[in-house]
Amino acid sequence: MAGGQERVLRRRIKSVNATKKITKAMELIAASQISKAQSRIAANRPYRAGMAAMIVEAAAGNRSIAEKLLGTPERVTSMSIVCVAGDRGLSGAYNSSVLRATERLIDEQHRLGVQVRLYTVGKKAPAYFRFRGYEVLEAFQGFSDKPEFADARAVAKAIAAPFTEGTVQQVILVSTHYKSAASQEVSIKQILPLEKPEQPAAAAQKTGPAGYTDFEPDVEHLLNQLAPKAVEAEIFAALLEGAASFHASQQRAMAAATENAEELARNLSRIMNRARQDAITTEIMEIVGGAEALRPAKGA
């Protein structure tokens, strides 16, 4: 019995050690990807800042036209929601956090009588929502780890068309905001209409564009061209932050899994050693008992 138990424990220890090697390798890979993702986020910031500055300048040129594309709509009857999740698991609460936040937002809008059109990014999202009875209009997959601008353009094209046609009045993006390698949080942001950029008090008092800006073609045409570009920039930034958040979450999850595997292997080794000692003690007692039984009596 003890020998059979020892063999079982040896197999379990071997399996745990093999799993530990895998989780350790995944931890190192995720850690190496974090710095690359951070660099891409930093490299994308000047483009977003420049796009925001152009929209501010164009909005100052024609306030009435800008109101159609900037600000928050007063009445919303139909809304598009874009959920940015991951293609893979083994990343802690990264996927579940953003998926549950999206589900709560959908339920809240349904209670308000708003029709919701759902778009997803990542393989984990469609299965989650379809299992719960939500319709997914379009799902984008295969690029959550290393997104490219072309991927963001494809997502933006799908969600901008209903807004331009007037089918929906608002587009909300639910993603994960990357704060640091140790901290990420779910972000719910309106991307259409574009949020009004914050302006200094002095700039807000001006009635026209700053400097010697001259628009060609007119402001309305320019804003109609800038709006899709701004949406693409926002989606691309969300994809980059989502990739960084995924790698950071996976690195922490795999580090915890490696530590748990080490602790489990130590506990199993302790149990196996105790079982081996018990088996040795039992064998010694059997030998001693047999020797005593074969020893001739003192009086004989």
N, C-alpha and C positions, 0 to 999 in steps of 0.2 A: 504493500500500500504506500509506504513512504517513498520507495523508489519510483513508483508511478507518479506520485505527486511532484517529486523532484524533476522528472522529465517534463511535466507540464509547465512547471515554473521556469525551467530553462528555455522552453520554447517561447513563453510569454516575454521573458527578459530579452531574448533575441529580437522578437518582434518590436518591442518598445524601443530598443536601441536603433533598429532600422528606421522606425518612424522619427526618432529624434534627429537622425542624420538628414532626413528629408526636410523637416521643419527648420533645422538650422540653415540648410542651404537656401530655402525660401526666404528666411529672415535676411540673410546676407544679400540676396538678389534684390529684395525690396528696399533694403537700406541703400544700395548702390543706385537705385532708380530715383530715390527721393531728391537727391541733389540735382539730377538732370531735370526733373519736373519743376523744381524751384527756379532753375535757370530759365526755363521756357516761360514761366509765369512772369519773371522779371523782364524778359525780353519783350513780352507782349504789352506791358504797361504803357510805354510811350505811344504805341498805336492807339490804344484806347483813349489816352489823354488827348492826343491830337484830334481824334474823332469827336470827342466831347467839345473841344474848343471850336471846331468847325460848326457844330450844331448850335452852340451858343451864339456864334457870329451870325449864322444864317437866321436864327430865330429873332435876333435883334433887328434884322432887316425887314421882317414882315411879321408882326405879332399875330394877326388874324390867321394867316396860313399856319404859323407855328402851333397855334392852339389845337389844330386837328391832329398833330403828331406828337405833341408834348403834353404832359400832365396826366391826371387820372380821370377817366370817364365818369360822368355823374351817374349814369344809369347803365348797368350791365345786364344783358339778358342771355348772352352767350360768351363763353370764355374758353380759351385754349390753355392747357396746362402741359408743360414739358417737364418730365421727370428724368433727371440724369443720375443713373445708377452705374453699376459695374458689370463687366462681362463675366467675372469670376468671383468665387466666394473666398473662404478662408481669410477673411479680412475683418473679423470682429463685427462691430455694429455698423460698419460703413453702409452696406446696402439696406439693412433693416431700418436704419434711422431715416434715410431719405424716402424710402418706400412708405413707411408709416406716416410721415409728415405729408406726403402727397395724398394718401388715402384720407387723412383728416381734412385736408383742404377740399377734396372732392365732396366729401360728405357735408361739409359746411356750406359749400356753394349749392348743393342740391337742396338743402333745407331752406336756402334763400330763394329757391326757384330759378336758379341760373343753370342753363344748359352747359355741360362741360364736354369739351373735345380733348381727349387725352393722347399725348405723344410721349414715347419713351426712348431713352438711350441706354443701351446695355442689355445683355441677355437675361439678367435676373429680373428685370422689371415686367416684361410682358407676361411671364408665367405667374408672377405674383398677382397681378391685377385681373387676369382672365380667370384665375382660380376663384377669385372673390366676386366675379360677375361684372367687372368693369370692362367696357369696350375700349380697346386700344386701336386708334385710327391708323397709326403708323409707328413702327418700331425700327430703330436704328441700332445696329449691333456691330461688334468686331473692331472697334477703335477706341474703347474707353481707356485702355492702358497708355496708348501713344496716339492721341488725336492729332489730326492735321487740319489746316484751315479749310480744306475742301470738305471735310466731314461737317464742320460747323456751317459751311455754306449750304450743304444739302439739308440740314435741319432747319436752317433759317428760311430757306425757300419753301419748305413744306408748311411752316407755321405762319409765314408772312402773307401767303396768298389769301387765306380766309379773312385776315384782317384788312387787307387792301380791298377786297371785294365787299366788305361790310358785313360778312357773315358773323364775325365775332367782334366784340368791342374791346377785349383785353386779353393779353397773353402773359401768363405767369410762368416763371422758370423756378423749378425746385431743384436745388443742387447742394453740394457740400462745399462750404467756404474753407479754404486752407489758411489757417492762422499761423501754425508752426508745426513742426514734426510731432509735437506732443498734443496739439489741440486742433480739432476741426469741428465745425458746427454746421447744421443744416441752414441753408439760406433760401428764403422765399422772396423773389424779386420780380417786379413788373418790368417787362422788356418792351412791350407794345401796349399803349402808346409809350414813347420814350419818356423816361423820367426827366423832369425839368432840371437841368444842371444848376448847381448852386452858383450864384454870382455874388461878387462883393457889392456892398451897398452903393458905392460910387458908380459901378457899372450898371446897376439896376436902374438908376435914375436916367440913364441915357435912352433916347428914343430911337436911335439908329445904330448901325454897326460901328464897332470901334475902329479907330485908325482910318485908313484910306481904302477899306474893302469895297470892291465893286464886283457885283455878282453877274455872271454871264454863264448860262441863261438866268432866268428870273429865280427868285427865292423859292417859289412853290415847286418848280421843277427840280431845283437843287435839293430841297428837303426830301422830296420824293425819292431822289437818288441816294441821299445820305442815310435815310432811315433803314433800308435793308442792310447797308454796310455797317451801321451801328449795331443792328441786331446780330449780324454775323460776328462782330467783335465781342459782344456780350456772351454769346453762346460759346465762342471759342475760349474765352476766358474761363467760363464755367467748366468746360471740358478739361482745360489744363488744371484748374484747381481740383476738379474731381479726380483726375489721374494722380496728382500729388497726394490727395487725401487717401486714395485707395492704397497707394504704396506705403504711406505712413501707418495706416490702420493694419495693413497686412504685416508690416514689420513688427508692430507691437503684438499682434495676435500670434505670430510665429515664435516670437521671443517667449511669450507666456506658454505656448505649447511645448517648446523645447525645455523650459524649466520644469513644467509638469511631467514631461517624459523622464527627465533625470530623477525627479523625486519618486516617480512610480517605479523606475528601475531599481532605485535604492531600497524601496520597501519590499519589492519582490525578492531582491537578493537577500535581504534580512530574513524574510519568511523561508526562503530556500535553505539558507544556512541553518536556521532553527530546525527545519524538517530533517536536514542531513544529520545534525547532532542528535536529534531524537532517534533516527534510524540507527546511528552508531551505538548510542546508549542501549537501545533495545537489543542489538546484536551482541553487545558485550554481556548484557544480563543473561541472554539465552546461552552464551558460551559458558559463563560462570555457573549457571544453573545446571547445564549438562555435565560439567566437570564435577560438580558436587554430587550429582546423581550417580556418576560412575565411580566416585571414590569409595573404597571399602569401609565398612563400619569400623569404629575404633575398637570395639570389643571383639571383632572377628579374629 
